[in-house]
Amino acid sequence: MDFWLLFEVTVAGIGTGGLYALTGLAFVLIYKSTRVLNIAIGEMMMMGAYVFLAFSAGMGLPVWLAIPCALLVSGALGALVERSVIRPMLGESPTSTFMVTVGLSSILVGLVELIWTADQQRLPEFLPTKHIVIGEAFVSPKIFYGFWIAVLLIAAVLLVFRFWRGGVALRATASDQAAAYSMGINVPRVFSLSWVAAAMIAGVAGIVVGSIGGLSSAMGVFGLSVLVVVIFGGLDSVLGALVGGLIVGVVEALAGFYLGGEYKLLATFSLLVLILLVRPYGLFGSHEIERL
């Protein structure tokens, strides 16, 4: 077996896994604070990429200005969804809320196709294009730099929510909503904060993923792999999202290279079934015991 070829495939998988971890972080952020399984996270990621396309290619804004504008719109979308769709569902069954996010994903896909059509689109080039060479292995520059963007953003998010007052409130709400209320924390506002932050994080992931593979209304399929990542790592575990993203990224890359691209999803879902048989709550998920 060619060691450098295996290394090249593995590094590519780690690069993709970083983007899975970043989007998985957005998913976990919403679930930890609101207990909502947001199946539309892939479509929210897609919207961030298309809004960036509108600002950069459509309005001609420079990339350094188009990106923050796109993230502001993504955050506003997250706030709008939480206030108009999710908050009225509080107290309803988890299945009902889950189905609302399924409907939301279809609405976002339809909105994209209505505005930008279903044709493939290309984002303006903003990542370096010079090939990265590690030993005898060649690494795609977009995947390489995309991975480090994901790493830096994940680190920034973890630091913000570790030391910022709003982050502390979000962690307190995620741990115990009733206790957070009793301590004077505005829990509905924390819900909005989590959706805004998650939408902006997903927007960054969408811009990077779109710059690598282009844009289409089918980008939401990326969310399927992200769903595997967060279930694999544990729905309420940030560490699980990070570790799960890297593992799933590497497994997909190896399966795609050695078995063929059509086996990538088969490999990831087989991995998911295997881990659920051994650890039903995922690698780092919380064990919940209910009295009957």
N, C-alpha and C positions, 0 to 999 in steps of 0.2 A: 504494500500500500504506500502511495506517495504521501509522505508526512506533510509536505508543504501544501499539497492540494487539500488534504484533510483540514489543515490549519486554516487555509483560505476560506473553506466552506464554513468552518466553525466560527471564524471571526465575522463572516457575513451574517450568520445566525445570531450572534451576540448583538450585532448592530441592529438587526430587526427586533430582537428581544428588548432592546432599550426603548424602542418606540412602543412596543406592547406594554412594557412596564409603565411608561409615562401615561398612556391612555388608561391602563388599569388603575393607576393612582387616582385618576378622575372618577372612575367608577366606584372605587372603594370610598372615596371622599363623600360621595352622595349617600352610599349605603350606610356608612358608619353614623352619619348624622341624622338621616331621615328614615332609614330602613326601607328605602325604595330601590328595587332592582331596576335600574335604568337601562333597558335593552336598547335604547336609542343613542347610546354613547357613540357608536360608530357614525351615525348620521349627524350628530352634533360636531364631531370631528370633521366630517365632510363639509358642513356648512362653514366652518372656520376657513377651510381651504378655498371655497368658492367666494367667500366675502373678500379674502385676500386677493383673489383673481380680479374681482370687481374693482378694488381700489388700485391695484398695480397696473393691470393691463387695460381695464376699462376706463379708469379715471386718470391714468398716467402718473400716479404718485410714485415717488422713489420707494424702493423696498424698505428702507429704514423707517419710513413714515407709514407705508401701507400695512406693515405687520402690526404695530400697536393699534392702528385704526381697526383692523380686522379683529384683534383680540377684544377691543372695547365693544364691538358689535356682538361678538360671541358671548361676552359676559352679560350684555343686555338681553340677549336671547335666553340665556340661562335664567336670568331673573324673571323674564316674562313667562317662561314655561313654569317655573316654580310657583309664581303668584297666581297665574290663571288656570293652570291645569293640575298641579300637584297638591297645592295647599287645600283646595276644596275636597281632595280625596283623603285627607288625614282622618284617621279613625275607621276608614274602610278596610276591607280585607286586603292582604298583600296581593292576592291574585287580581283583584280589581285594579289596583294601582299598577301592577305589572302590565296588564292589558292596555292601560292608558299609555304607557311608554311604548308599547308595540304600535299602537295607533299613531303616536307622535313620530315614530321612525318613518312610517308610510307617508305622513304629511310632509315631513322634511324632504323626502325623496321626490315627492310630487312637486314641491315648491322649487327644488333645484331644476327639475326637468322643465318646468313651466318657464323659468327665468333664463336658464342657460342651455336648455335642451339636453338630450341624453348623449350627445356626441362627446367623444374624448377631447379633453382640453389639456393644454400645457401651461404650467406656471412659468413666469419669468425666472431665468437662471440667477440664483443668488448664492448658491453654495460653490466652493472651489471645485474645479473640474480636473485638477492634476491628480493622476493616480498615486495612491499610497502604496509603497512597497515595504513589506516587513519580511526581512530575510529573502526568500525566493517566492513569497506569496504576494499577489496583487489584491488590493482591497479597493472596492468601489469608493470613490471620494465622498459621494452623497451619503452612502450608508455610514461611512466612518464619521463624517462631521455630524450627521443626523444623530448618531449614537451619543456623541459628546454634548450636543445640544440637549438631548434627553437627560443625560446625567447631570448637567449643570442646573437644568430646570427642576429636576427632582430634588436635588440638594437644596436649592433655593426655597422650594415649597416646604420641605421638611424643616428648614431653619425658621421660616416665617411662622409656621404653625407650632413651632416649639417655643418661640419667644414673643411673638406678637400677641397682644391682648385678644384680638379676634380669634386667633388660632387656639389660644387657651380655652376660650369660650366654646369653640367648635369641638375640641377634644373632650371638654366636660359634658357637653350635650351628647356626644357619641357614647360616653360611658354610662350616663344615667340622666334621661331627660327630666324626670321628676326632681332629682336633686339639683339639676341646673336651674329649673324654675325656682326652687326654694332659695337658691343663692342669688336670685335677682337677674339671672341671665335671660335676655330676650330670645327665647328659643325660636319663634318664627323668623326672627331676623337672622339667626344662625343658619336656619334652613336655607334662606335666600343666599346667604354668604357661601354656603357649600355648593349650591347650584351655579352661582356666578363663577367661583373659583374653578369648579370642575369644567364648566363650559370653556373657560379661557385656556385651561391646560389642554383640553381636547382640541381646541383651535390650533395651538402650537403644534401638536402631534399631526393634525390634518395638513398643515402647511408643509411640514417636513415630509410626510408620506406622499403628499401631492407632488412635491418637487422631485421625488425619487421615481414614482411610477405614473405620474400624470393624474388628472382628475376625471372622474366619471360619476354618474349617479349610483354606481354599484360600489362606491368606496365604503359604504356601510358594512360590507362583508368583512372588512377589517375588524369590525366590532365582534364578529363571531369568535375570532381567535382571542380577542381581549376577554370575552366572556369565559372562554376556556381558562385563560390565565388567572382570572380572579377566583373562579371556582377551584382551580387547582391549588392556588396559594392560600385560599381562605377569603370568603366574601368580605370580612371585616378586618382584614390584616393588610396594612401598608407594606410590611416586610414581605408578606406572601405575594403581593402584586409585583414587587420588584424581582424577587427570586423566581416566581412563576413565569414572568415575562422573559427572563433570560433563558430558562429551561425550555419553554415552548418555542422560542425563537431558534434555538440550536437544533431541537428535534425536527422542526419544520424544514430547516435548511438541509440537514442530513438526509431526511426522507425525500425531499424534493430532488436532491442531487443524485442519490444512489438508487432511488426507486422510481422517480418521475414526479413531476409537478402535481399530477392528479392524486398522489398519495399523501400530500402534505396535510390536508384536513383529516384524512383517515388516521394518520399517525398521531396528530394532536388529540383527537377525540378518543383514540385508544388509550393514550396516556392519561386522559381525564378519567376514563372509566376505571383504569387500574388504580389511580390514587384514591378515587372515591370508595373503591372496595376495601382499601386498606385504612384510609383516614377519611371518613364521610364528611368531615368539616374542612377538608383541605389541609395543606401542609402546616399552616400557622393559624387556621381559623379557630374561633372560640367554641368550646364545647358548651352547648346549651342543654340544660336538663330541666324538663317541665314536669310538674306534679299533675297527675291525672285524678 
